[in-house]
Amino acid sequence: MVKYSPNIENLATQMFINGNTRQEINVTLRGKISFCTLMRWKVLYRSTQSAVRDPATYGRRG
């Protein structure tokens, strides 16, 4: 699993929502963000207005 900075997550999500393709986003940000990751960030953004999840909302493990 790759860890992206919150800035990259938010920027990539905004670019994706604005119609940029995954390839365009990866070239611009010099990354290798998958389509599934972009979709996950987009869904999270649509429900929370942020592509970065608040750790306080994480479910308990174990």
Secondary structure, DSSP 8 states (H G I E B T S, - for coil): -----HHHHHHHHHHHHTT--HHHHHHHHT----HHHHHHHHHHHHHHS-SS--GGG-----
